[in-house]
């Protein structure tokens, strides 16, 4: 048993008692870490933040909704509070400020820190009280702060108290933390790894560490869906607890359509804090990432020009997007992406004048069958094997002036396309950046309207014969690279011709780069209808990949 040795003759009696009390509390707090029990993966975060608090007076805990910022702050509070003379946890600052003023909240905060002192908050400006408070070491937690002015005002409390005082703020918005202090330390709460996520989910769904017999694969599917987000793991684990396998399977099918409302409501708070333009950029990114588009910084410039810098910065600060390890590609948490798609879906029938993004085949059928708000369509991804039979007219495309992304595909390649195009297209929106159309039925694409801005062109298994109507006076500077698919016989089998192609391409690329014009890469996938040199026992058609480098500035208008 350890004893506290204190020189009772060297210190006044009140100091002796104070040190004994502190030492006992510290031992009790150390011995009882029950506040960390059941908090999977949190001990590591607590230790990391404790290290930051050695030097930093203010530490900001930052992360997306549902990441566990508040849970982590509570764990730190319980772990450290015995080391301070006074402590206070102000929970859900954003919510409190909806019913009381900032001034009242600040007073409540001071009252909490002074509750063991015979001091009124109205006396703190006196010199005597100021000197007294400067000997007091406090711990203050400000949870869920979403306003920079609020953060700056509340952290001024630190100036009243003594050396060793600390403030911890949780927020989804990095800009809020920056405004709280010029010298704060940031701690980002990352997703749980799969092992910890699986453990947490099992504790909620089965009330034990392992899944029940027969539920292993179902459990793994749910955990993968949650992508390490503690809120989602807890919500879905509690929802599925005690349910039969058929109900789990039904729930997973429902999750593939839309995330649960409880999760969306929490995540959506960050989205609601954006202005209209920022919201549209976020919804665009969610849609494009869902379609498998890799969004680089260069692509962002092509989409949004110079304004993209501030919009992307805000989305990143609000934990709605992130960058990969090399800081050159946008990433978005799966749940945030699904939230974005769900918001887009809710907007379809809200009556608001806003851009429309369509990907559910029933919604697409509804819009075109009822001739509804076609002018507002910005993004559309159409599964031609699932949609009810639908006919798109050239007039529909003439009305889609804001169309930025169009994808037509077949999830079931064995089924015929239910999309009918009964007349040649004579217009595509000049805003069009992404065009992907499987089994495109027409002989040419009216690229003359959209070529200046088009970034990606993908026409798989199409009847395409030429890229534009040659009766139009339009010219493209292009380089064509031809390659056959893996495992199939194609033009790449002729090595000599392949070498000639590479030399020609290299020469043309040098010539084009010398012009100093911006080059936009596009891909065009075509299906060869005939194989004159194919073997008799091989009747399959080859996929031919043409990579086109288009110089938009050379297109006459």
C-alpha positions as CSV (number, residue, x, y, z in Angstrom):
1,X,0.0,0.0,0.0
2,X,1.4,3.4,-1.0
3,X,1.3,6.4,1.4
4,X,1.4,10.1,0.8
5,X,4.4,11.6,2.6
6,X,3.9,15.3,3.4
7,X,6.0,17.5,5.7
8,X,3.3,18.6,8.0
9,X,5.5,21.2,9.6
10,X,6.4,22.9,6.3
11,X,2.8,23.6,5.1
12,X,-0.2,25.2,6.6
13,X,-3.0,22.9,7.7
14,X,-5.4,23.8,4.9
15,X,-2.7,23.0,2.3
16,X,-2.1,19.7,3.9
17,X,-5.7,18.7,3.8
18,X,-6.0,19.9,0.2
19,X,-3.1,17.8,-1.0
20,X,-4.4,14.7,0.9
21,X,-7.9,15.1,-0.7
22,X,-6.4,15.5,-4.2
23,X,-4.2,12.5,-3.8
24,X,-7.1,10.3,-2.6
25,X,-9.3,11.5,-5.5
26,X,-6.5,10.9,-8.0
27,X,-6.0,7.3,-6.7
28,X,-9.8,6.7,-6.8
29,X,-10.0,8.0,-10.3
30,X,-7.0,5.9,-11.4
31,X,-8.4,2.7,-9.7
32,X,-11.8,3.1,-11.3
33,X,-11.8,3.4,-15.0
34,X,-15.3,2.2,-15.4
35,X,-16.1,5.2,-17.6
36,X,-14.0,3.6,-20.3
37,X,-15.6,0.2,-20.1
38,X,-17.7,-0.6,-23.2
39,X,-16.2,2.4,-25.1
40,X,-14.5,0.4,-27.8
41,X,-11.3,1.8,-29.2
42,X,-11.5,5.0,-27.1
43,X,-8.5,4.4,-24.7
44,X,-6.0,5.2,-27.5
45,X,-7.8,8.5,-28.3
46,X,-7.8,9.4,-24.6
47,X,-4.0,8.9,-24.3
48,X,-3.4,10.9,-27.4
49,X,-5.4,13.9,-26.2
50,X,-3.7,13.7,-22.8
51,X,-0.4,14.0,-24.5
52,X,-1.6,17.1,-26.4
53,X,-2.9,18.7,-23.1
54,X,0.6,18.6,-21.7
55,X,1.6,21.6,-23.8
56,X,-1.7,23.0,-25.3
57,X,-4.1,25.0,-23.2
58,X,-6.9,24.5,-25.8
59,X,-7.5,21.2,-27.7
60,X,-10.1,20.9,-30.4
61,X,-11.6,17.5,-31.1
62,X,-12.8,17.5,-34.7
63,X,-14.6,14.9,-36.8
64,X,-17.7,14.1,-38.8
65,X,-21.1,13.6,-37.1
66,X,-21.4,10.3,-35.2
67,X,-17.7,9.8,-35.0
68,X,-17.8,9.8,-31.2
69,X,-16.4,13.3,-30.3
70,X,-18.8,13.8,-27.4
71,X,-18.2,10.3,-26.0
72,X,-14.5,10.9,-26.2
73,X,-14.8,14.3,-24.5
74,X,-16.8,12.7,-21.7
75,X,-14.2,10.0,-21.2
76,X,-11.4,12.5,-21.0
77,X,-13.5,14.6,-18.5
78,X,-13.9,11.6,-16.2
79,X,-10.3,10.6,-16.6
80,X,-8.8,14.1,-15.8
81,X,-11.2,16.0,-13.6
82,X,-9.7,15.0,-10.3
83,X,-6.5,16.7,-11.4
84,X,-8.1,20.1,-11.4
85,X,-9.5,22.5,-8.8
86,X,-12.7,23.0,-10.7
87,X,-14.2,21.5,-13.7
88,X,-17.3,21.8,-15.9
89,X,-18.8,20.0,-18.9
90,X,-21.0,22.2,-21.0
91,X,-22.9,19.7,-23.2
92,X,-24.4,20.5,-26.6
93,X,-23.5,24.2,-26.7
94,X,-25.3,24.6,-30.1
95,X,-28.6,23.3,-28.7
96,X,-28.3,25.4,-25.5
97,X,-27.9,28.6,-27.5
98,X,-31.2,28.0,-29.2
99,X,-33.0,28.7,-25.8
100,X,-30.5,31.0,-24.0
101,X,-28.2,33.8,-25.0
102,X,-24.4,33.5,-25.2
103,X,-24.1,35.9,-22.3
104,X,-26.3,33.6,-20.1
105,X,-24.3,30.5,-21.2
106,X,-21.1,32.2,-20.3
107,X,-22.4,33.1,-16.8
108,X,-23.6,29.5,-16.3
109,X,-20.2,28.3,-17.2
110,X,-18.5,30.6,-14.7
111,X,-21.1,29.6,-12.0
112,X,-20.2,26.0,-12.5
113,X,-16.5,26.6,-12.2
114,X,-17.0,28.8,-9.1
115,X,-19.6,26.6,-7.3
116,X,-17.0,25.6,-4.6
117,X,-15.9,29.2,-4.0
118,X,-17.7,31.8,-2.0
119,X,-17.5,34.1,-5.0
120,X,-20.3,35.7,-7.1
121,X,-19.8,36.0,-10.8
122,X,-20.4,39.8,-10.3
123,X,-17.2,40.0,-8.1
124,X,-14.8,38.4,-10.6
125,X,-13.6,41.8,-11.9
126,X,-12.3,42.9,-8.5
127,X,-8.5,42.7,-8.1
128,X,-8.8,40.5,-5.0
129,X,-10.9,37.9,-6.7
130,X,-8.8,38.0,-9.9
131,X,-5.7,37.1,-7.9
132,X,-7.6,34.4,-6.1
133,X,-8.8,32.8,-9.4
134,X,-5.3,32.9,-10.9
135,X,-4.4,30.3,-8.3
136,X,-7.2,28.0,-9.5
137,X,-6.6,25.3,-12.1
138,X,-9.8,24.5,-14.1
139,X,-10.9,22.0,-16.8
140,X,-13.7,23.1,-19.1
141,X,-15.3,21.0,-21.9
142,X,-17.3,22.8,-24.5
143,X,-19.3,20.2,-26.5
144,X,-20.6,20.6,-30.0
145,X,-19.7,24.2,-30.8
146,X,-20.7,25.2,-34.3
147,X,-20.1,29.0,-34.3
148,X,-16.7,30.8,-34.4
149,X,-17.9,33.8,-32.3
150,X,-19.3,31.5,-29.6
151,X,-16.1,29.5,-29.5
152,X,-13.9,32.7,-29.2
153,X,-16.1,34.1,-26.4
154,X,-16.4,31.0,-24.3
155,X,-12.7,30.2,-24.4
156,X,-11.9,33.6,-22.9
157,X,-12.9,32.1,-19.6
158,X,-9.4,30.6,-19.6
159,X,-8.0,34.1,-19.0
160,X,-9.6,34.3,-15.5
161,X,-7.9,31.2,-14.2
162,X,-4.4,30.0,-13.4
163,X,-1.6,28.1,-15.0
164,X,-2.4,24.6,-16.0
165,X,-6.0,25.3,-16.8
166,X,-7.3,23.5,-19.9
167,X,-10.2,23.8,-22.3
168,X,-11.4,21.1,-24.7
169,X,-13.8,21.9,-27.6
170,X,-15.6,19.4,-29.8
171,X,-16.8,20.5,-33.2
172,X,-17.5,19.3,-36.7
173,X,-16.1,22.5,-38.1
174,X,-12.4,23.1,-38.2
175,X,-12.9,26.9,-38.8
176,X,-14.7,27.1,-35.4
177,X,-11.7,25.6,-33.7
178,X,-9.3,27.9,-35.5
179,X,-11.2,30.9,-34.2
180,X,-11.3,29.6,-30.6
181,X,-7.5,30.1,-30.3
182,X,-4.6,30.9,-32.5
183,X,-2.5,28.3,-30.7
184,X,-4.9,25.4,-30.2
185,X,-4.0,21.8,-30.9
186,X,-6.3,19.8,-33.2
187,X,-7.2,16.1,-32.7
188,X,-9.1,14.4,-35.5
189,X,-11.4,11.5,-34.5
190,X,-11.0,8.8,-37.2
191,X,-13.2,5.9,-38.0
192,X,-13.0,2.7,-36.0
193,X,-11.0,0.0,-37.6
194,X,-13.0,-3.1,-38.6
195,X,-12.0,-5.2,-35.5
196,X,-13.2,-2.5,-33.1
197,X,-16.3,-1.7,-35.2
198,X,-17.2,-5.4,-35.3
199,X,-16.8,-5.6,-31.5
200,X,-18.9,-2.5,-30.8
201,X,-21.7,-3.7,-33.2
202,X,-21.8,-7.2,-31.5
203,X,-22.1,-5.6,-28.1
204,X,-25.2,-3.7,-29.3
205,X,-26.8,-6.4,-31.6
206,X,-26.1,-9.5,-29.5
207,X,-25.1,-8.1,-26.0
208,X,-21.8,-10.0,-26.3
209,X,-18.5,-10.0,-28.1
210,X,-19.4,-12.4,-30.9
211,X,-22.4,-12.8,-33.2
212,X,-25.0,-15.5,-32.6
213,X,-24.7,-18.7,-34.7
214,X,-25.6,-18.1,-38.3
215,X,-25.3,-14.3,-38.1
216,X,-21.6,-13.9,-38.8
217,X,-21.9,-12.8,-42.5
218,X,-24.9,-10.7,-41.9
219,X,-23.1,-8.9,-39.1
220,X,-20.0,-8.3,-41.2
221,X,-22.3,-6.8,-44.0
222,X,-23.8,-4.3,-41.5
223,X,-20.4,-3.4,-40.1
224,X,-19.0,-2.8,-43.6
225,X,-22.0,-0.6,-44.4
226,X,-21.2,1.6,-41.3
227,X,-17.7,2.1,-42.4
228,X,-16.4,2.5,-38.8
229,X,-18.9,5.2,-37.7
230,X,-19.8,4.5,-34.0
231,X,-23.2,6.2,-34.2
232,X,-24.2,4.0,-37.2
233,X,-22.9,0.9,-35.5
234,X,-24.8,1.6,-32.3
235,X,-28.1,2.7,-34.0
236,X,-28.2,-0.4,-36.3
237,X,-26.9,-2.8,-33.6
238,X,-29.7,-1.7,-31.2
239,X,-32.3,-1.8,-34.1
240,X,-31.3,-5.4,-35.1
241,X,-31.1,-6.8,-31.5
242,X,-33.3,-9.8,-31.1
243,X,-34.5,-9.9,-34.7
244,X,-34.7,-13.0,-36.9
245,X,-32.4,-13.5,-39.9
246,X,-35.2,-12.7,-42.4
247,X,-35.6,-9.3,-40.7
248,X,-31.8,-8.7,-40.9
249,X,-31.8,-9.5,-44.6
250,X,-34.8,-7.2,-45.2
251,X,-33.0,-4.4,-43.2
252,X,-29.9,-4.8,-45.3
253,X,-31.9,-4.5,-48.5
254,X,-33.5,-1.4,-47.1
255,X,-30.1,0.1,-46.2
256,X,-29.0,-0.3,-49.8
257,X,-31.8,2.1,-50.8
258,X,-31.4,4.8,-48.1
259,X,-29.6,5.2,-44.7
260,X,-31.8,5.2,-41.5
261,X,-33.4,8.5,-40.5
262,X,-31.7,8.5,-37.1
263,X,-28.3,8.5,-38.8
264,X,-29.2,11.0,-41.5
265,X,-30.6,13.4,-39.0
266,X,-27.3,13.6,-37.1
267,X,-25.1,13.7,-40.2
268,X,-27.3,16.3,-41.9
269,X,-26.5,19.0,-39.3
270,X,-23.2,19.7,-41.0
271,X,-25.0,19.9,-44.4
272,X,-27.6,22.3,-43.0
273,X,-24.8,24.7,-42.1
274,X,-23.7,25.2,-45.7
275,X,-24.9,28.0,-48.0
276,X,-26.8,27.0,-51.2
277,X,-23.7,26.8,-53.5
278,X,-21.8,24.7,-51.0
279,X,-24.8,22.4,-50.6
280,X,-24.9,21.9,-54.4
281,X,-21.2,21.2,-54.6
282,X,-21.5,18.6,-51.9
283,X,-24.5,16.9,-53.6
284,X,-22.6,16.9,-56.9
285,X,-19.6,15.3,-55.3
286,X,-21.8,12.7,-53.5
287,X,-23.5,11.8,-56.9
288,X,-20.2,11.6,-58.9
289,X,-18.4,9.5,-56.2
290,X,-21.4,7.1,-56.2
291,X,-20.9,6.8,-60.0
292,X,-17.2,5.8,-59.5
293,X,-15.7,9.1,-60.6
294,X,-12.3,9.8,-59.1
295,X,-12.3,13.5,-58.3
296,X,-8.9,15.1,-58.4
297,X,-8.1,18.8,-57.7
298,X,-7.7,19.3,-61.5
299,X,-11.1,17.9,-62.2
300,X,-12.6,20.2,-59.5
301,X,-11.1,23.2,-61.3
302,X,-12.8,22.1,-64.5
303,X,-16.1,21.7,-62.7
304,X,-16.2,24.8,-60.6
305,X,-13.4,27.1,-61.9
306,X,-11.6,29.3,-59.3
307,X,-14.5,29.3,-56.9
308,X,-13.9,25.7,-56.0
309,X,-11.1,26.6,-53.6
310,X,-13.3,28.2,-50.9
311,X,-16.2,25.7,-51.4
312,X,-13.9,22.6,-51.0
313,X,-12.1,24.2,-48.1
314,X,-15.5,24.7,-46.2
315,X,-16.6,21.2,-47.0
316,X,-13.4,19.8,-45.7
317,X,-13.5,22.0,-42.5
318,X,-17.0,20.8,-41.8
319,X,-15.8,17.1,-42.0
320,X,-18.0,16.4,-45.1
321,X,-15.1,15.5,-47.3
322,X,-11.5,14.6,-46.9
323,X,-8.4,14.1,-49.1
324,X,-6.5,10.9,-49.7
325,X,-3.0,10.3,-48.3
326,X,-1.4,12.2,-51.2
327,X,-3.8,15.1,-50.9
328,X,-4.8,15.0,-54.5
329,X,-8.1,13.1,-54.6
330,X,-11.4,13.9,-52.8
331,X,-12.7,11.2,-50.5
332,X,-16.2,11.0,-48.8
333,X,-17.3,8.7,-46.0
334,X,-19.8,6.2,-47.3
335,X,-22.5,7.3,-44.9
336,X,-22.0,11.0,-45.9
337,X,-22.3,10.0,-49.6
338,X,-25.5,8.0,-48.9
339,X,-26.8,11.0,-46.9
340,X,-26.1,13.3,-49.9
341,X,-28.0,10.9,-52.2
342,X,-30.9,10.8,-49.7
343,X,-31.1,14.6,-49.5
344,X,-31.1,14.8,-53.3
345,X,-34.0,12.3,-53.3
346,X,-36.0,14.3,-50.8
347,X,-35.5,17.5,-52.8
348,X,-37.2,15.9,-55.9
349,X,-40.6,16.4,-54.5
350,X,-40.0,19.3,-52.0
351,X,-41.3,22.0,-54.3
352,X,-38.0,23.9,-54.0
353,X,-36.5,25.3,-57.1
354,X,-33.2,23.4,-57.1
355,X,-31.0,21.2,-59.2
356,X,-32.3,17.7,-59.7
357,X,-30.2,14.6,-59.4
358,X,-31.8,11.3,-60.5
359,X,-30.5,7.8,-60.0
360,X,-33.5,5.7,-58.8
361,X,-35.2,4.2,-61.8
362,X,-38.7,4.8,-60.4
363,X,-37.9,8.5,-59.9
364,X,-36.5,8.9,-63.5
365,X,-39.6,7.2,-64.9
366,X,-41.9,9.5,-62.9
367,X,-40.1,12.6,-64.1
368,X,-40.2,11.8,-67.8
369,X,-43.6,10.1,-67.8
370,X,-45.1,13.1,-66.1
371,X,-42.9,15.6,-68.0
372,X,-41.9,17.1,-64.6
373,X,-39.1,19.6,-64.0
374,X,-36.9,18.2,-66.8
375,X,-35.3,21.6,-67.1
376,X,-33.8,21.2,-63.6
377,X,-32.0,17.9,-64.2
378,X,-28.3,18.3,-63.4
379,X,-27.3,14.6,-62.9
380,X,-28.9,11.4,-64.0
381,X,-27.8,7.8,-63.7
382,X,-30.3,5.5,-65.5
383,X,-30.3,1.7,-65.2
384,X,-31.8,0.7,-68.6
385,X,-32.3,-2.9,-67.5
386,X,-34.5,-2.0,-64.5
387,X,-36.5,1.1,-65.5
388,X,-40.0,0.7,-66.8
389,X,-40.1,1.1,-70.6
390,X,-39.4,4.8,-71.3
391,X,-38.9,6.9,-74.4
392,X,-36.6,9.9,-74.4
393,X,-37.1,12.4,-77.1
394,X,-34.6,14.9,-78.6
395,X,-36.8,17.6,-77.1
396,X,-36.1,16.3,-73.6
397,X,-32.4,16.8,-74.2
398,X,-33.0,20.3,-75.5
399,X,-34.6,21.2,-72.3
400,X,-31.9,19.9,-70.0
401,X,-29.7,23.0,-70.1
402,X,-28.1,22.3,-66.7
403,X,-27.2,18.6,-67.4
404,X,-23.7,18.0,-66.0
405,X,-23.5,14.2,-65.7
406,X,-25.4,11.6,-67.7
407,X,-24.9,7.9,-67.2
408,X,-26.9,5.1,-68.9
409,X,-26.0,1.5,-68.0
410,X,-27.4,-2.0,-67.5
411,X,-26.9,-3.7,-64.2
412,X,-28.3,-6.9,-65.8
413,X,-26.4,-7.4,-69.1
414,X,-28.7,-10.3,-70.0
415,X,-31.8,-8.1,-70.1
416,X,-32.7,-5.9,-73.1
417,X,-32.6,-2.1,-72.7
418,X,-35.9,-0.6,-71.8
419,X,-34.8,2.9,-72.8
420,X,-36.0,3.9,-76.3
421,X,-34.5,6.8,-78.4
422,X,-36.8,7.2,-81.4
423,X,-35.1,10.1,-83.1
424,X,-31.5,11.5,-83.5
425,X,-30.2,13.8,-80.8
426,X,-29.5,17.3,-82.0
427,X,-28.4,18.9,-78.7
428,X,-26.5,18.2,-75.5
429,X,-26.1,20.7,-72.7
430,X,-22.9,22.8,-72.9
431,X,-22.7,22.1,-69.1
432,X,-22.2,18.4,-69.7
433,X,-19.0,17.1,-68.2
434,X,-19.5,13.4,-67.9
435,X,-21.3,11.2,-70.6
436,X,-21.4,7.5,-70.1
437,X,-23.9,5.6,-72.3
438,X,-23.9,1.8,-72.6
439,X,-25.4,0.5,-75.8
440,X,-25.8,4.0,-77.2
441,X,-28.2,3.4,-80.1
442,X,-27.5,6.3,-82.5
443,X,-24.7,6.6,-85.1
444,X,-23.3,9.9,-83.8
445,X,-23.2,12.1,-80.7
446,X,-23.9,15.8,-81.0
447,X,-20.6,16.7,-79.2
448,X,-20.3,20.0,-80.9
449,X,-22.5,21.5,-78.2
450,X,-20.6,20.2,-75.2
451,X,-17.1,19.4,-76.4
452,X,-15.6,22.5,-74.8
453,X,-16.4,21.4,-71.3
454,X,-16.7,17.6,-71.7
455,X,-14.3,15.7,-69.4
456,X,-15.2,12.1,-69.8
457,X,-16.9,10.2,-72.6
458,X,-17.6,6.5,-72.3
459,X,-19.8,4.7,-74.9
460,X,-19.6,0.9,-74.3
461,X,-21.1,-1.5,-76.8
462,X,-22.5,1.3,-78.9
463,X,-23.7,1.7,-82.5
464,X,-21.6,4.8,-82.8
465,X,-20.1,5.4,-86.2
466,X,-18.8,9.0,-85.8
467,X,-18.4,11.4,-82.9
468,X,-20.5,14.2,-84.3
469,X,-22.8,15.0,-87.2
470,X,-20.3,15.6,-90.0
471,X,-22.8,17.9,-91.8
472,X,-21.9,20.4,-89.1
473,X,-18.9,22.6,-89.6
474,X,-17.1,21.5,-86.5
475,X,-13.5,20.3,-86.3
476,X,-11.7,18.4,-83.5
477,X,-8.0,18.1,-82.9
478,X,-7.8,14.5,-81.6
479,X,-5.4,11.7,-81.1
480,X,-6.8,8.2,-81.2
481,X,-5.1,5.3,-79.4
482,X,-6.6,1.9,-80.2
483,X,-6.3,-1.1,-77.8
484,X,-8.1,-4.4,-77.5
485,X,-9.5,-5.7,-74.2
486,X,-7.5,-8.2,-72.1
487,X,-8.0,-11.8,-73.1
488,X,-9.6,-10.9,-76.4
489,X,-8.2,-10.6,-79.9
490,X,-8.0,-7.0,-81.0
491,X,-5.8,-4.5,-82.9
492,X,-3.1,-4.7,-80.2
493,X,-2.2,-8.2,-81.4
494,X,-0.3,-6.7,-84.3
495,X,2.8,-5.6,-82.4
496,X,4.3,-3.7,-85.4
497,X,1.1,-1.7,-85.9
498,X,1.0,-1.1,-82.1
499,X,4.5,0.3,-82.2
500,X,3.7,2.5,-85.1
501,X,0.6,3.8,-83.2
502,X,2.7,4.6,-80.2
503,X,5.2,6.6,-82.3
504,X,2.4,8.5,-84.0
505,X,0.7,9.2,-80.7
506,X,3.9,10.4,-79.1
507,X,4.7,12.7,-82.1
508,X,1.2,14.1,-82.0
509,X,1.2,14.6,-78.2
510,X,4.5,16.6,-78.5
511,X,3.0,18.7,-81.3
512,X,-0.2,19.4,-79.2
513,X,1.7,20.1,-76.0
514,X,3.7,22.7,-77.9
515,X,0.5,24.6,-78.6
516,X,0.1,25.3,-74.9
517,X,-3.6,24.5,-75.0
518,X,-5.5,22.7,-72.2
519,X,-5.9,19.0,-73.1
520,X,-8.9,17.2,-71.7
521,X,-8.7,13.4,-71.6
522,X,-11.8,11.4,-72.8
523,X,-12.3,7.7,-73.2
524,X,-14.6,6.2,-75.8
525,X,-15.4,2.5,-75.6
526,X,-16.7,1.0,-78.8
527,X,-17.8,-2.5,-79.8
528,X,-16.4,-3.7,-83.1
529,X,-19.3,-5.0,-85.1
530,X,-17.2,-7.1,-87.5
531,X,-13.9,-8.9,-87.2
532,X,-12.6,-9.6,-90.6
533,X,-9.5,-11.3,-89.3
534,X,-11.1,-13.2,-86.4
535,X,-10.7,-16.9,-86.1
536,X,-13.6,-19.0,-87.3
537,X,-14.2,-20.6,-83.8
538,X,-14.1,-17.2,-82.1
539,X,-17.2,-15.3,-83.0
540,X,-17.1,-12.9,-80.1
541,X,-16.9,-9.2,-80.8
542,X,-13.9,-7.2,-79.4
543,X,-14.1,-4.2,-77.3
544,X,-11.9,-1.5,-78.7
545,X,-10.7,1.4,-76.5
546,X,-10.1,4.7,-78.1
547,X,-8.5,7.3,-75.9
548,X,-9.2,10.8,-77.3
549,X,-7.3,13.9,-76.4
550,X,-9.5,16.8,-77.2
551,X,-8.3,20.4,-77.4
552,X,-11.4,22.5,-76.8
553,X,-9.9,25.8,-77.6
554,X,-9.5,24.9,-81.2
555,X,-13.2,24.2,-81.9
556,X,-14.7,27.0,-84.0
557,X,-17.9,28.5,-82.8
